[in-house]
């Protein structure tokens, strides 16, 4: 579950931080325009994981922050504390209950998650996803549906729901039929964020696994 959780978060952050190019008004260009307007974001979140029968099997709560290019913070406060931070080059995953910090280069994370494309200026959503909008505004949201073009992508389907030009929800479905639903609350867009949000002071007496050196 933890690997799936981290993978889902990386896919979400990658979509927010891809460099949009806007052409004619199409589902792709509309989504690109919405994402390009987000330079920074801070919000509370509720994340729920459903099994392939639609039963909720795990729920977590926390806060997130993102600043383009390449910086994000995803902090789970309960039920199991976990902190994920990236600064544009490296990724830190701090599992407090395991007393462990894992360090990765972002290109390593991208290798594990085919959909992960962090802040590459020469890449757009169109290169990796077929994009369309839903025919119904479920829940009062405008939904964009992203289908990965690569058959080996670990995520089978991504959905992003917007209201008032702000992202409200996100759904990620894997090839086993499990769905991760992320709901954002108390969202603040394009506000100044402290640089300390995107740095991790490694606590004393924890195990450090530095995969970035491999």
Secondary structure per residue as TSV (DSSP state, phi and psi in degrees):
chain	resnum	aa	ss	phi	psi
A	1	X	-	360.0	-38.9
A	2	X	H	-66.5	-40.5
A	3	X	H	-62.4	-43.6
A	4	X	H	-61.0	-39.7
A	5	X	H	-61.9	-50.4
A	6	X	H	-61.4	-42.8
A	7	X	H	-61.3	-42.2
A	8	X	H	-62.2	-42.4
A	9	X	H	-65.0	-41.5
A	10	X	H	-63.8	-39.4
A	11	X	H	-63.5	-44.4
A	12	X	H	-60.2	-49.0
A	13	X	H	-62.8	-38.8
A	14	X	H	-61.3	-39.6
A	15	X	H	-66.0	-40.9
A	16	X	H	-65.2	-28.5
A	17	X	H	-105.0	2.9
A	18	X	S	-70.6	151.0
A	19	X	-	-85.7	113.1
A	20	X	-	-80.6	149.3
A	21	X	-	-127.2	123.6
A	22	X	-	-101.6	125.9
A	23	X	-	-117.7	-136.9
A	24	X	S	-64.0	160.4
A	25	X	S	-73.0	101.3
A	26	X	S	-130.2	167.8
A	27	X	H	-52.9	-39.3
A	28	X	H	-66.1	-47.8
A	29	X	H	-68.4	-32.5
A	30	X	H	-66.1	-44.8
A	31	X	H	-66.1	-41.4
A	32	X	H	-58.9	-41.4
A	33	X	H	-64.9	-40.7
A	34	X	H	-63.0	-44.7
A	35	X	H	-69.6	-34.8
A	36	X	H	-67.9	-20.6
A	37	X	T	-79.1	-9.6
A	38	X	-	-95.0	103.2
A	39	X	S	-94.4	-31.2
A	40	X	E	-147.6	156.4
A	41	X	E	-154.1	139.6
A	42	X	E	-139.2	135.0
A	43	X	E	-161.8	160.1
A	44	X	E	-87.0	155.4
A	45	X	E	-141.1	154.1
A	46	X	E	-123.5	125.7
A	47	X	E	-117.7	127.2
A	48	X	E	-123.3	132.1
A	49	X	E	-107.3	128.9
A	50	X	E	-111.7	143.3
A	51	X	-	-80.2	-177.1
A	52	X	T	-72.6	-1.2
A	53	X	T	-104.3	3.7
A	54	X	S	83.3	13.1
A	55	X	-	-91.1	130.5
A	56	X	E	-69.2	125.1
A	57	X	E	-116.5	-14.1
A	58	X	E	-159.2	139.8
A	59	X	E	-139.0	138.5
A	60	X	E	-137.9	159.3
A	61	X	E	-133.6	150.4
A	62	X	E	176.2	-161.3
A	63	X	E	-130.7	150.6
A	64	X	E	-134.4	158.4
A	65	X	E	-149.4	145.1
A	66	X	E	-142.0	142.1
A	67	X	E	-141.7	122.3
A	68	X	T	-82.5	143.1
A	69	X	T	-96.8	140.1
A	70	X	T	78.7	12.0
A	71	X	E	-120.0	131.7
A	72	X	E	-153.2	159.2
A	73	X	E	-138.9	128.9
A	74	X	E	-132.5	109.5
A	75	X	E	-119.0	113.5
A	76	X	E	-86.4	125.6
A	77	X	E	-98.8	-28.9
A	78	X	E	-158.4	153.8
A	79	X	S	-82.4	-22.8
A	80	X	S	-118.8	109.3
A	81	X	-	-59.7	136.4
A	82	X	E	-155.1	144.1
A	83	X	E	-129.9	127.9
A	84	X	E	-120.9	125.4
A	85	X	E	-133.2	140.3
A	86	X	E	-134.3	146.5
A	87	X	E	-121.8	18.4
A	88	X	S	103.7	-22.6
A	89	X	S	-126.2	-39.3
A	90	X	E	-126.5	159.6
A	91	X	E	-124.8	132.1
A	92	X	E	-116.3	133.3
A	93	X	E	-122.3	113.7
A	94	X	E	-109.5	112.3
A	95	X	E	-100.6	104.8
A	96	X	T	-66.7	-40.5
A	97	X	T	-69.4	-27.0
A	98	X	T	-88.1	-8.4
A	99	X	T	52.1	53.9
A	100	X	E	-143.4	137.5
A	101	X	E	-120.2	126.8
A	102	X	E	-109.3	130.5
A	103	X	E	-113.4	130.8
A	104	X	E	-133.1	149.5
A	105	X	E	-75.6	144.5
A	106	X	H	-61.9	-30.5
A	107	X	H	-69.3	-25.5
A	108	X	H	-68.8	-42.6
A	109	X	H	-63.2	-37.2
A	110	X	H	-64.4	-35.0
A	111	X	H	-66.1	-35.2
A	112	X	H	-77.2	-26.5
A	113	X	S	-123.7	97.0
A	114	X	T	-55.8	-27.6
A	115	X	T	-79.9	-4.5
A	116	X	-	-80.9	115.4
A	117	X	-	-135.6	97.4
A	118	X	-	-94.8	109.4
A	119	X	S	56.4	40.9
A	120	X	-	-90.2	123.5
A	121	X	T	-68.3	-22.3
A	122	X	T	-100.0	14.6
A	123	X	-	-121.4	144.6
A	124	X	-	-130.0	167.1
A	125	X	H	-58.1	-35.1
A	126	X	H	-60.9	-26.5
A	127	X	H	-72.7	-24.2
A	128	X	H	-119.4	-13.2
A	129	X	E	-137.5	143.7
A	130	X	E	-88.4	130.2
A	131	X	E	-122.4	134.2
A	132	X	E	-145.3	167.6
A	133	X	E	-105.4	155.0
A	134	X	-	-74.2	153.6
A	135	X	S	-79.6	-19.6
A	136	X	S	-123.0	143.4
A	137	X	-	-86.5	71.4
A	138	X	G	-60.2	129.7
A	139	X	G	68.5	17.1
A	140	X	G	76.9	8.4
A	141	X	-	-104.4	152.1
A	142	X	E	-95.2	117.9
A	143	X	E	-101.1	135.1
A	144	X	E	-109.5	132.5
A	145	X	E	-112.4	121.9
A	146	X	E	-115.1	120.0
A	147	X	E	-108.8	118.5
A	148	X	E	-59.8	139.1
A	149	X	S	-79.3	-26.2
A	150	X	S	-85.1	125.5
A	151	X	T	-67.3	-20.3
A	152	X	T	-92.1	9.0
A	153	X	-	-64.8	135.5
A	154	X	S	-71.5	-19.1
A	155	X	E	-102.6	126.5
A	156	X	E	-83.8	-31.9
A	157	X	E	-157.0	140.2
A	158	X	E	-124.6	135.1
A	159	X	E	-127.9	136.2
A	160	X	E	-126.4	124.1
A	161	X	E	-107.8	128.4
A	162	X	E	-119.0	149.3
A	163	X	E	-143.5	133.5
A	164	X	T	54.5	38.5
A	165	X	T	65.4	17.3
A	166	X	E	-120.7	141.8
A	167	X	E	-72.4	130.4
A	168	X	E	-111.7	-36.8
A	169	X	E	-144.4	159.5
A	170	X	E	-146.1	139.9
A	171	X	E	-125.3	135.9
A	172	X	E	-127.4	128.0
A	173	X	E	-116.5	131.6
A	174	X	E	-96.1	-179.7
A	175	X	T	-76.0	-8.2
A	176	X	T	-94.2	-0.2
A	177	X	S	90.7	4.2
A	178	X	-	-79.0	141.1
A	179	X	E	-121.9	133.1
A	180	X	E	-107.9	120.9
A	181	X	E	-107.4	124.3
A	182	X	E	-114.9	123.6
A	183	X	E	-115.8	130.4
A	184	X	E	-104.6	140.0
A	185	X	E	-135.8	156.4
A	186	X	E	53.3	43.6
A	187	X	E	-76.8	136.1
A	188	X	E	-125.2	127.6
A	189	X	E	-112.0	138.2
A	190	X	S	56.4	48.2
A	191	X	-	-109.8	154.9
A	192	X	-	-62.8	136.1
A	193	X	-	-121.8	138.3
A	194	X	-	-67.8	138.3
A	195	X	G	-62.8	-23.4
A	196	X	G	-65.6	-20.0
A	197	X	G	-63.7	-25.6
A	198	X	G	-110.3	25.9
A	199	X	-	-129.1	148.4
A	200	X	-	-121.2	119.0
A	201	X	-	-89.5	108.7
A	202	X	-	-66.9	123.7
A	203	X	-	-63.3	155.0
A	204	X	T	-70.8	153.2
A	205	X	T	64.4	35.0
A	206	X	-	-119.3	153.3
A	207	X	E	-76.9	133.1
A	208	X	E	-114.1	120.9
A	209	X	E	-108.5	105.0
A	210	X	E	-98.5	90.6
A	211	X	G	-78.7	-12.1
A	212	X	G	-68.8	-19.6
A	213	X	G	-88.6	-6.6
A	214	X	-	-79.8	360.0
